[in-house]
Amino acid sequence: MSSTTVVRTRRRRPPPKRPPLSPSGLWHNVGFRGVLYQALVIVLVIVAVVYLVGNAQEAMTALGIATGFGFLVEESGVAIGETVIRYDPDDSYTRAYAAAVLNTLKVSIFSVVLATILGTLLGIARLSGNWLLAKLSALYVEGFRNTPQLVQIVFWYTLVVSMPPARQALSPLEGVYLSNRGLNLAWPVADPVHGWMALAFALGCVGAWGSARWAGRRRRRTGRPFPVVGWGVALVVGLPLAAWLAGGAPTAMEVPEMRRFGYRGGLALSPEFLALLLGLSLYIAAFIAEIVRSGIQSVDREQIEAAKSIGLGKFDIYRKVILPQALRVILPPAAAQYVSLSKNSSLGTLIGYPELFNINNQIVTLSGHTIEAIGIMMAVYLTISFTISTAMNLYNRAIQIKER
């Protein structure tokens, strides 16, 4: 005789709905009070700024001093010797600001790239088993970190302007001339294909990043490796090369030629730009080296030993084990150094580099709009700093370890 067992399941009751918070209950909510206090502080700050600015404008109007931003469309008369875009003193103050901002961005971007590469190499070298390499790296870090940055910028500027004159310029390589007029390099002649190459390079970087993400998910799912480095190099290098070949493979170079007052043609880097580039990048590289060293040392020694035990070489250990984990420690302080570098580009005014602070001083003198000009300069520096911080925070959030 068979028996049947009936299993009764108890239906789960839905959780009771919480009654809406009353005004008194809302006030006792910690999160609500925190948001309310912050909103009140922001409102008070805005009111204070509006009040102070209004009083300042009334006082200046009473003294006959012009106010407002209408001067931005007037003819500037500011002379800028080195610009990324075409600029004449007959142009408006707005275009003068654009030229100054682009000069600031140019020296900041190149300095960030150079400081990052050099600082990473120095940080790794400080942990090298080679005694001489480690000591030389430590000597560089201690020397540059403990010397004022302004002194370093003046030193590099003095060194560059002390070079031989243009007719006796040093030429370590064909088409490269270093003199007291700066650095002159052979440069490709402008061609439409260069724009397509830049676009192909950007697509290659995106493709390399996407393939690395896909390879990581595939490895976690199947355990099979994928040649990420090879494919990444193929995309980053191969796509621009393909665009170059498709555009006719132009190879024409504009070589600097000696004229009456110096070299003309090719790429010319002024002594002011070179001095500021070296002063910013070499100084910040010393700090990045210490950040990289501390990030590498934060990785547990047992993980490195485990990587060695499965046969990984030094390059693979750094690429697959050490640097991915150290990057989470390196990024926050490195972002602070990048922001500091962009702000310290204002030191270029001492050697005459036409960056934002230098040009802003001239605009203040010629226009008489002191408060407006200083406000514009502050807004530009804040925008640059916030952009760097936001980009680094987004990247840091993308690579951080998420607990599940």
C-alpha positions in Angstrom: 0.0 0.0 0.0 1.6 3.2 -1.1 1.2 6.5 0.6 1.5 9.9 -0.8 3.2 12.7 1.1 1.8 16.1 0.4 4.1 19.0 1.1 2.3 22.2 1.9 4.2 25.4 1.1 3.4 28.5 3.1 2.8 31.5 1.0 5.2 34.3 2.0 3.3 37.4 3.0 4.5 40.6 1.3 6.3 43.0 3.7 4.0 45.6 5.2 4.1 48.9 3.5 5.8 51.6 5.4 3.6 54.6 6.2 4.8 57.9 4.6 7.0 59.9 6.9 5.3 62.8 8.6 7.0 66.2 8.7 8.3 65.5 12.2 9.5 62.0 11.2 11.2 63.5 8.1 13.1 65.9 10.3 14.5 63.0 12.4 15.8 61.3 9.2 19.6 61.6 9.2 19.9 61.5 5.4 17.3 64.2 4.9 18.9 66.5 7.4 22.3 66.0 5.7 21.0 67.0 2.3 19.1 70.0 3.8 22.1 71.3 5.6 24.3 71.1 2.4 21.6 72.8 0.3 21.4 75.6 2.9 25.2 76.1 2.8 25.2 76.3 -1.0 22.4 78.8 -1.0 24.1 81.0 1.6 27.4 80.9 -0.3 25.6 81.9 -3.5 23.8 84.8 -1.7 27.1 86.0 -0.2 28.9 85.9 -3.6 26.0 87.8 -5.3 26.0 90.4 -2.5 29.8 90.9 -2.6 29.9 91.1 -6.4 27.0 93.6 -6.5 28.7 95.8 -3.9 31.9 95.7 -5.9 30.2 96.6 -9.1 28.4 99.6 -7.5 31.6 100.8 -6.0 33.5 100.6 -9.3 30.6 102.3 -11.1 30.7 105.1 -8.7 34.5 105.5 -9.3 33.9 105.5 -13.1 35.5 102.0 -13.6 34.0 99.9 -16.4 32.5 96.6 -15.4 31.0 93.6 -17.2 32.2 91.1 -19.8 31.5 93.2 -22.8 35.2 93.9 -23.3 35.7 90.3 -24.5 34.5 91.2 -28.0 36.8 94.3 -28.2 40.2 94.4 -30.0 42.8 93.1 -27.5 46.1 94.5 -28.6 47.8 91.7 -26.7 50.9 90.4 -28.4 51.4 86.6 -28.1 54.6 85.3 -29.5 53.7 81.6 -29.5 50.2 80.2 -30.2 48.6 77.0 -31.2 45.9 78.8 -33.3 46.3 81.8 -35.6 46.2 85.0 -33.5 46.9 88.7 -34.2 46.8 91.6 -31.8 43.9 92.9 -33.8 41.8 90.0 -32.6 39.4 90.1 -29.7 40.1 89.4 -26.0 38.1 86.2 -26.4 40.6 84.9 -29.0 43.5 86.0 -26.8 42.1 83.9 -23.9 41.6 81.0 -26.3 45.2 81.2 -27.4 46.4 81.4 -23.8 44.3 78.4 -22.7 45.5 76.3 -25.6 49.1 77.2 -24.7 48.4 76.1 -21.1 46.8 72.9 -22.2 49.7 72.1 -24.6 52.4 72.3 -22.0 50.3 70.6 -19.4 49.4 67.6 -21.6 52.9 67.1 -22.8 54.3 67.4 -19.2 51.7 64.9 -17.9 52.7 62.3 -20.5 56.4 62.8 -20.0 56.1 62.8 -16.2 54.0 59.7 -16.2 56.4 57.7 -18.4 59.5 58.8 -16.5 57.9 58.5 -13.1 56.7 55.0 -13.8 60.2 53.9 -15.0 61.9 55.5 -12.0 59.4 54.0 -9.5 60.1 50.5 -10.9 63.9 51.2 -11.1 63.9 52.1 -7.4 62.8 48.5 -6.6 65.3 47.0 -9.0 67.8 44.4 -7.8 70.5 46.3 -9.6 72.2 48.3 -6.9 73.5 51.1 -9.2 70.1 51.5 -11.0 68.3 51.7 -7.7 70.7 54.2 -6.2 70.7 56.5 -9.3 66.9 56.5 -9.3 66.8 57.3 -5.6 69.3 60.1 -6.2 67.1 61.6 -8.9 64.0 61.4 -6.8 65.5 63.0 -3.7 67.3 65.7 -5.8 64.3 66.8 -7.8 61.7 66.5 -4.9 63.8 68.7 -2.5 64.5 71.5 -5.0 61.9 74.3 -5.5 60.1 73.9 -8.8 60.6 77.5 -9.7 64.3 77.2 -9.3 64.3 74.2 -11.6 62.3 76.1 -14.3 64.8 79.0 -14.2 67.7 76.5 -14.3 66.4 74.9 -17.5 65.6 78.2 -19.1 69.1 79.5 -18.4 70.5 76.3 -19.8 68.5 76.5 -23.0 69.3 80.2 -23.7 73.0 79.5 -23.0 73.1 77.1 -26.0 75.1 78.1 -29.1 73.5 80.5 -31.5 71.4 79.3 -34.3 74.2 79.2 -36.9 76.3 77.0 -34.6 73.3 74.9 -33.4 73.9 71.4 -32.0 72.6 68.7 -34.3 72.6 65.3 -32.6 70.4 63.8 -35.3 69.6 64.7 -38.9 66.9 67.4 -39.0 67.2 68.2 -35.3 68.8 71.5 -34.2 69.2 72.7 -30.7 70.2 76.3 -30.1 69.5 79.3 -27.9 66.4 79.8 -30.1 65.0 76.5 -28.9 64.5 73.1 -30.6 63.8 72.8 -34.3 62.7 69.4 -35.7 61.8 68.0 -39.1 58.1 67.5 -39.3 55.7 65.9 -41.7 54.1 68.2 -44.3 50.4 68.8 -43.5 48.2 66.3 -45.3 44.5 65.4 -45.0 45.5 61.8 -44.3 46.9 62.9 -40.9 43.4 63.6 -39.6 42.3 60.1 -40.7 45.3 58.6 -39.0 44.4 60.4 -35.7 40.9 59.1 -36.0 42.2 55.6 -36.7 44.5 55.8 -33.6 41.6 56.8 -31.4 39.5 53.9 -32.7 42.5 51.6 -32.2 42.8 52.7 -28.6 39.1 52.0 -28.0 39.4 48.7 -29.8 42.4 47.7 -27.7 40.5 48.6 -24.5 37.5 46.6 -25.6 39.5 43.6 -26.5 41.2 43.7 -23.2 37.9 43.8 -21.4 36.5 40.9 -23.5 39.7 38.9 -23.0 39.4 39.3 -19.2 35.8 38.1 -19.2 36.7 35.2 -21.5 39.6 34.2 -19.2 37.5 34.2 -16.1 34.8 32.1 -17.9 36.9 29.6 -19.7 40.4 29.9 -18.2 42.0 30.3 -21.6 44.4 33.2 -22.1 44.2 35.6 -25.0 47.2 37.6 -26.6 45.9 41.0 -25.4 49.2 42.8 -25.9 49.7 41.6 -29.5 46.1 42.5 -30.5 46.3 45.8 -28.7 49.5 46.8 -30.5 48.1 45.6 -33.8 45.0 47.8 -33.3 46.8 50.9 -32.0 49.5 50.7 -34.7 47.9 48.8 -37.5 44.8 51.0 -37.9 46.7 54.3 -38.3 49.2 52.5 -40.6 46.3 51.3 -42.7 44.9 54.8 -42.9 48.3 56.1 -44.0 48.7 53.5 -46.7 45.1 54.1 -47.9 45.8 57.8 -48.1 48.8 57.3 -50.4 51.5 56.9 -47.8 52.7 60.5 -47.8 56.4 60.8 -46.6 57.1 64.5 -47.3 59.0 66.1 -44.4 59.4 69.8 -43.8 63.1 70.2 -42.7 64.2 73.3 -40.8 66.3 75.6 -42.9 68.7 78.3 -41.7 67.5 81.8 -42.7 68.8 85.2 -41.7 67.4 85.3 -38.2 67.2 81.6 -37.4 65.6 78.4 -38.5 62.4 78.3 -40.4 60.2 75.4 -41.2 59.5 72.1 -39.4 58.4 72.0 -35.8 59.8 74.8 -33.6 59.8 74.6 -29.8 60.6 77.8 -28.1 63.1 78.1 -25.2 60.3 79.1 -22.9 58.2 76.0 -23.8 61.2 73.7 -23.4 62.2 75.1 -20.0 58.6 74.9 -18.7 58.1 71.4 -20.1 61.3 70.1 -18.4 60.6 72.0 -15.2 57.1 70.6 -14.8 57.6 67.1 -16.0 60.9 66.3 -14.3 59.7 67.7 -11.0 56.4 65.9 -11.0 58.1 62.7 -12.2 60.0 62.4 -8.9 56.7 62.4 -7.0 55.0 59.9 -9.4 58.1 57.7 -8.9 57.4 57.5 -5.2 53.7 56.9 -5.8 54.5 54.1 -8.2 57.0 52.6 -5.7 54.6 52.6 -2.8 51.8 51.2 -5.0 54.0 48.3 -6.1 55.1 47.6 -2.5 51.4 47.5 -1.4 51.0 44.2 -3.4 51.4 41.2 -1.1 54.7 39.4 -1.5 52.9 36.0 -1.5 51.1 36.9 -4.8 54.5 37.6 -6.4 55.9 34.3 -5.2 52.7 32.5 -6.4 53.2 34.1 -9.9 56.8 32.9 -10.0 55.8 29.4 -8.9 53.5 29.0 -12.0 56.3 30.1 -14.3 55.5 33.7 -15.1 58.4 35.9 -16.1 59.3 39.3 -14.7 57.4 41.2 -17.4 54.3 39.1 -17.1 54.4 39.4 -13.3 54.4 43.2 -13.5 51.8 43.3 -16.3 49.4 40.7 -14.9 49.9 40.6 -11.2 51.6 43.7 -9.7 50.6 46.7 -11.8 46.8 45.9 -12.0 46.6 45.8 -8.2 49.1 48.6 -7.6 47.1 50.9 -10.0 44.3 51.1 -7.5 46.7 52.6 -5.0 48.6 54.7 -7.5 45.7 56.5 -9.2 44.3 58.8 -6.4 47.6 60.5 -5.4 48.7 60.5 -9.1 45.5 62.5 -10.0 46.5 65.1 -7.3 49.9 65.4 -8.9 48.4 66.0 -12.4 46.1 68.7 -11.0 49.1 70.3 -9.3 51.1 70.2 -12.6 48.3 71.9 -14.6 48.1 74.7 -12.0 51.9 75.1 -11.7 52.0 75.8 -15.4 51.3 79.4 -14.3 55.0 79.6 -13.2 55.8 80.0 -16.9 55.0 83.7 -16.5 58.4 84.1 -14.9 60.3 83.0 -18.1 57.9 84.6 -20.5 55.9 81.6 -21.7 52.5 82.9 -23.0 50.3 80.7 -20.8 47.0 81.8 -19.2 48.4 83.7 -16.2 50.9 85.6 -18.3 48.3 86.7 -20.9 45.7 87.4 -18.2 48.1 90.0 -16.6 48.4 91.7 -20.0 44.6 91.7 -20.5 44.1 93.2 -17.0 46.6 96.0 -17.9 45.1 96.8 -21.3 41.4 96.4 -20.5 41.1 97.6 -17.0 38.6 94.8 -16.1 40.6 93.3 -13.2 37.9 91.4 -11.4 36.3 90.0 -14.6 39.7 88.9 -15.9 40.7 87.3 -12.7 37.4 85.6 -12.5 37.8 84.1 -16.0 41.3 82.9 -15.1 40.1 81.2 -11.9 37.2 79.6 -13.8 39.5 78.2 -16.4 41.9 76.7 -13.8 39.0 75.3 -11.9 37.6 73.7 -15.1 40.9 72.1 -15.9 41.4 70.8 -12.4 37.8 69.4 -12.1 38.1 67.8 -15.6 41.3 66.0 -14.6 39.9 64.9 -11.2 36.6 63.7 -12.8 38.4 61.7 -15.5 40.7 60.1 -13.0 37.9 59.3 -10.6 35.9 57.7 -13.3 38.8 55.5 -14.3 39.5 54.7 -10.7 35.9 53.6 -10.2 36.1 51.5 -13.4 39.1 49.5 -12.2 38.3 49.2 -8.5 37.5 45.8 -7.0 33.8 45.5 -6.5 32.6 43.3 -3.7 29.7 41.0 -4.5 
